[in-house]
Amino acid sequence: MVTDTEFGLLRMRVKELEGQVEFLFKHFGVMYVPEPGPEDDPRIIEQVKQGNLIEAIKIYRELTDAGLAEAKSTVERIKNGLGL
């Protein structure tokens, strides 16, 4: 179990590392663009928009081999992110 002190030290270290990464990005003139994940698949997004959550879950599971609970949670998060 992580103590509050250890957690605080980890948070400070992460903040320091984030600052270093930001500095390097600026120094080298690059920008971080995350790779699209399965949750960005247009088929899933279209099914969510149409209200076909079961089909969206099915597609997500086919792409990721995720379990039902994880796929359902991800599809719900996509739905909420779309404001539906």
MDTraj code that builds the backbone (N, CA, C; nanometers):
import mdtraj as md
import numpy as np

residues = "MET VAL THR ASP THR GLU PHE GLY LEU LEU ARG MET ARG VAL LYS GLU LEU GLU GLY GLN VAL GLU PHE LEU PHE LYS HIS PHE GLY VAL MET TYR VAL PRO GLU PRO GLY PRO GLU ASP ASP PRO ARG ILE ILE GLU GLN VAL LYS GLN GLY ASN LEU ILE GLU ALA ILE LYS ILE TYR ARG GLU LEU THR ASP ALA GLY LEU ALA GLU ALA LYS SER THR VAL GLU ARG ILE LYS ASN GLY LEU GLY LEU".split()
xyz = np.array([
    [0.0847, -0.1180, 0.0000],
    [0.0000, 0.0000, 0.0000],
    [0.0895, 0.1247, 0.0000],
    [0.0527, 0.2205, -0.0791],
    [0.1292, 0.3443, -0.0891],
    [0.0809, 0.4407, 0.0184],
    [0.1745, 0.4964, 0.0923],
    [0.1378, 0.5924, 0.1961],
    [0.1101, 0.7280, 0.1325],
    [0.0478, 0.8166, 0.2094],
    [0.0199, 0.9515, 0.1602],
    [0.1494, 1.0245, 0.1245],
    [0.2525, 1.0033, 0.2029],
    [0.3815, 1.0669, 0.1765],
    [0.4403, 1.0165, 0.0453],
    [0.4369, 0.8849, 0.0264],
    [0.4891, 0.8268, -0.0974],
    [0.4082, 0.8748, -0.2179],
    [0.2773, 0.8825, -0.2013],
    [0.1914, 0.9292, -0.3096],
    [0.2240, 1.0749, -0.3434],
    [0.2448, 1.1561, -0.2426],
    [0.2816, 1.2958, -0.2652],
    [0.4127, 1.3083, -0.3396],
    [0.5106, 1.2261, -0.3029],
    [0.6403, 1.2267, -0.3714],
    [0.6251, 1.1821, -0.5170],
    [0.5418, 1.0825, -0.5398],
    [0.5177, 1.0367, -0.6770],
    [0.4510, 1.1456, -0.7605],
    [0.3566, 1.2156, -0.7018],
    [0.2894, 1.3246, -0.7743],
    [0.3886, 1.4339, -0.8107],
    [0.4794, 1.4684, -0.7167],
    [0.5803, 1.5702, -0.7454],
    [0.6728, 1.5235, -0.8567],
    [0.7101, 1.3955, -0.8541],
    [0.7996, 1.3418, -0.9569],
    [0.7321, 1.3438, -1.0938],
    [0.6048, 1.3065, -1.0989],
    [0.5316, 1.3089, -1.2255],
    [0.5232, 1.4509, -1.2786],
    [0.4957, 1.5475, -1.1909],
    [0.4880, 1.6878, -1.2322],
    [0.6225, 1.7333, -1.2888],
    [0.7314, 1.6931, -1.2243],
    [0.8655, 1.7278, -1.2723],
    [0.8916, 1.6665, -1.4099],
    [0.8553, 1.5410, -1.4262],
    [0.8751, 1.4742, -1.5551],
    [0.7892, 1.5371, -1.6639],
    [0.6667, 1.5745, -1.6322],
    [0.5812, 1.6421, -1.7296],
    [0.6448, 1.7734, -1.7751],
    [0.7033, 1.8458, -1.6812],
    [0.7712, 1.9702, -1.7158],
    [0.8894, 1.9470, -1.8073],
    [0.9652, 1.8411, -1.7817],
    [1.0792, 1.8089, -1.8658],
    [1.0358, 1.7716, -2.0070],
    [0.9292, 1.6930, -2.0163],
    [0.8790, 1.6537, -2.1483],
    [0.8289, 1.7759, -2.2237],
    [0.7573, 1.8640, -2.1555],
    [0.7085, 1.9866, -2.2187],
    [0.8252, 2.0707, -2.2698],
    [0.9297, 2.0826, -2.1889],
    [1.0484, 2.1577, -2.2296],
    [1.1096, 2.0974, -2.3561],
    [1.1231, 1.9648, -2.3588],
    [1.1821, 1.8987, -2.4755],
    [1.0977, 1.9188, -2.6002],
    [0.9662, 1.9097, -2.5861],
    [0.8785, 1.9322, -2.7012],
    [0.8986, 2.0731, -2.7558],
    [0.9015, 2.1713, -2.6676],
    [0.9214, 2.3093, -2.7119],
    [1.0595, 2.3275, -2.7733],
    [1.1606, 2.2711, -2.7092],
    [1.2991, 2.2848, -2.7550],
    [1.3168, 2.2284, -2.8961],
    [1.2565, 2.1139, -2.9223],
    [1.2716, 2.0489, -3.0528],
    [1.1599, 2.0863, -3.1505],
    [1.0664, 2.1682, -3.1057],
    [0.9596, 2.2143, -3.1931],
    [0.8668, 2.1037, -3.2398],
    [0.8391, 2.0097, -3.1517],
    [0.7482, 1.9006, -3.1869],
    [0.6233, 1.9073, -3.0996],
    [0.5202, 1.8417, -3.1487],
    [0.3954, 1.8378, -3.0735],
    [0.3535, 1.6921, -3.0597],
    [0.3040, 1.6570, -2.9453],
    [0.2571, 1.5215, -2.9204],
    [0.1158, 1.5069, -2.9744],
    [0.0972, 1.4082, -3.0600],
    [-0.0348, 1.3751, -3.1114],
    [-0.0563, 1.2269, -3.0826],
    [-0.1482, 1.1966, -2.9915],
    [-0.1666, 1.0556, -2.9552],
    [-0.2192, 0.9731, -3.0715],
    [-0.1771, 0.8498, -3.0749],
    [-0.2260, 0.7566, -3.1763],
    [-0.3743, 0.7314, -3.1515],
    [-0.4540, 0.7252, -3.2565],
    [-0.5953, 0.6943, -3.2349],
    [-0.6103, 0.5529, -3.1794],
    [-0.6993, 0.5375, -3.0870],
    [-0.7249, 0.4068, -3.0277],
    [-0.8523, 0.3465, -3.0825],
    [-0.8853, 0.2277, -3.0380],
    [-1.0064, 0.1623, -3.0869],
    [-1.1322, 0.2442, -3.0579],
    [-1.1279, 0.3236, -2.9516],
    [-1.2448, 0.4054, -2.9173],
    [-1.2668, 0.5178, -3.0179],
    [-1.1702, 0.5405, -3.1058],
    [-1.1830, 0.6419, -3.2110],
    [-1.2323, 0.5822, -3.3425],
    [-1.2559, 0.4518, -3.3447],
    [-1.2996, 0.3852, -3.4676],
    [-1.4333, 0.4448, -3.5127],
    [-1.4421, 0.4902, -3.6374],
    [-1.5654, 0.5548, -3.6838],
    [-1.6875, 0.4635, -3.6797],
    [-1.6657, 0.3322, -3.6911],
    [-1.7798, 0.2399, -3.6830],
    [-1.8415, 0.2420, -3.5440],
    [-1.7567, 0.2484, -3.4419],
    [-1.8074, 0.2530, -3.3042],
    [-1.8807, 0.3842, -3.2814],
    [-1.8201, 0.4927, -3.3221],
    [-1.8815, 0.6241, -3.3019],
    [-2.0160, 0.6322, -3.3731],
    [-2.0234, 0.5798, -3.4941],
    [-2.1498, 0.5827, -3.5691],
    [-2.2571, 0.5004, -3.4986],
    [-2.2194, 0.3838, -3.4487],
    [-2.3170, 0.2998, -3.3780],
    [-2.3665, 0.3687, -3.2505],
    [-2.2773, 0.4348, -3.1804],
    [-2.3164, 0.5072, -3.0591],
    [-2.4125, 0.6202, -3.0947],
    [-2.3814, 0.6945, -3.1997],
    [-2.4683, 0.8049, -3.2419],
    [-2.6069, 0.7550, -3.2804],
    [-2.6138, 0.6349, -3.3372],
    [-2.7421, 0.5779, -3.3774],
    [-2.8145, 0.5102, -3.2609],
    [-2.7486, 0.5064, -3.1451],
    [-2.8094, 0.4442, -3.0277],
    [-2.7930, 0.2935, -3.0233],
    [-2.7095, 0.2384, -3.1100],
    [-2.6844, 0.0942, -3.1145],
    [-2.5659, 0.0586, -3.0254],
    [-2.5848, 0.0723, -2.8942],
    [-2.4734, 0.0517, -2.8020],
    [-2.4250, -0.0922, -2.8016],
    [-2.5154, -0.1866, -2.8176],
    [-2.4742, -0.3275, -2.8186],
    [-2.3822, -0.3546, -2.9372],
    [-2.4158, -0.3007, -3.0529],
    [-2.3303, -0.3186, -3.1707],
    [-2.1957, -0.2487, -3.1494],
    [-2.1968, -0.1308, -3.0880],
    [-2.0723, -0.0593, -3.0595],
    [-1.9844, -0.1406, -2.9646],
    [-2.0467, -0.2004, -2.8640],
    [-1.9727, -0.2851, -2.7694],
    [-1.9142, -0.4053, -2.8426],
    [-1.9920, -0.4652, -2.9305],
    [-1.9459, -0.5814, -3.0074],
    [-1.8237, -0.5452, -3.0919],
    [-1.8298, -0.4332, -3.1608],
    [-1.7172, -0.3902, -3.2444],
    [-1.5938, -0.3638, -3.1584],
    [-1.6141, -0.2943, -3.0459],
    [-1.5012, -0.2657, -2.9564],
    [-1.4357, -0.3952, -2.9088],
    [-1.5181, -0.4919, -2.8719],
    [-1.4630, -0.6191, -2.8232],
    [-1.3871, -0.6923, -2.9331],
    [-1.4364, -0.6847, -3.0564],
    [-1.3666, -0.7493, -3.1680],
    [-1.2306, -0.6847, -3.1924],
    [-1.2241, -0.5533, -3.1766],
    [-1.0993, -0.4811, -3.2007],
    [-0.9964, -0.5025, -3.0909],
    [-1.0447, -0.5201, -2.9671],
    [-0.9531, -0.5166, -2.8531],
    [-0.9436, -0.6460, -2.7733],
    [-1.0335, -0.7389, -2.7958],
    [-1.0430, -0.8593, -2.7123],
    [-1.0760, -0.8250, -2.5673],
    [-1.1367, -0.7086, -2.5453],
    [-1.1739, -0.6658, -2.4102],
    [-1.2920, -0.7481, -2.3608],
    [-1.3051, -0.7538, -2.2306],
    [-1.4204, -0.8187, -2.1701],
    [-1.5438, -0.7317, -2.1849],
    [-1.6568, -0.7890, -2.1532],
    [-1.7837, -0.7189, -2.1677],
    [-1.7892, -0.5931, -2.0819],
    [-1.7471, -0.6033, -1.9563],
    [-1.7543, -0.4881, -1.8655],
    [-1.6673, -0.3724, -1.9148],
    [-1.5459, -0.4039, -1.9576],
    [-1.4554, -0.2987, -2.0071],
    [-1.5117, -0.2344, -2.1341],
    [-1.5628, -0.3170, -2.2249],
    [-1.6181, -0.2651, -2.3501],
    [-1.7398, -0.1776, -2.3232],
    [-1.8265, -0.2226, -2.2336],
    [-1.9465, -0.1451, -2.1997],
    [-1.9073, -0.0114, -2.1388],
    [-1.8115, -0.0133, -2.0487],
    [-1.7654, 0.1092, -1.9845],
    [-1.7065, 0.2062, -2.0871],
    [-1.6278, 0.1542, -2.1793],
    [-1.5666, 0.2389, -2.2823],
    [-1.6723, 0.2991, -2.3729],
    [-1.7692, 0.2189, -2.4150],
    [-1.8752, 0.2691, -2.5023],
    [-1.9586, 0.3745, -2.4299],
    [-1.9848, 0.3545, -2.3025],
    [-2.0578, 0.4559, -2.2242],
    [-1.9774, 0.5857, -2.2166],
    [-1.8458, 0.5735, -2.2002],
    [-1.7595, 0.6920, -2.1955],
    [-1.7608, 0.7639, -2.3302],
    [-1.7606, 0.6880, -2.4396],
    [-1.7687, 0.7480, -2.5729],
    [-1.9026, 0.8213, -2.5869],
    [-2.0090, 0.7565, -2.5448],
    [-2.1422, 0.8159, -2.5523],
    [-2.1476, 0.9472, -2.4744],
    [-2.0955, 0.9451, -2.3538],
    [-2.0944, 1.0668, -2.2716],
    [-2.0067, 1.1755, -2.3346],
    [-1.8950, 1.1348, -2.3942],
    [-1.8055, 1.2299, -2.4586],
    [-1.8688, 1.2967, -2.5801],
    [-1.9616, 1.2257, -2.6425],
    [-2.0341, 1.2826, -2.7570],
    [-2.1543, 1.3658, -2.7133],
    [-2.1778, 1.3670, -2.5821],
    [-2.2898, 1.4450, -2.5295],
    [-2.4255, 1.3818, -2.5560],
    [-2.4268, 1.2509, -2.5680],
    [-2.5522, 1.1797, -2.5949],
    [-2.6106, 1.1191, -2.4702],
])
top = md.Topology()
chain = top.add_chain()
for i, resn in enumerate(residues, 1):
    res = top.add_residue(resn, chain, resSeq=i)
    for name in ("N", "CA", "C"):
        top.add_atom(name, md.element.get_by_symbol(name[0]), res)
traj = md.Trajectory(xyz[None], top)
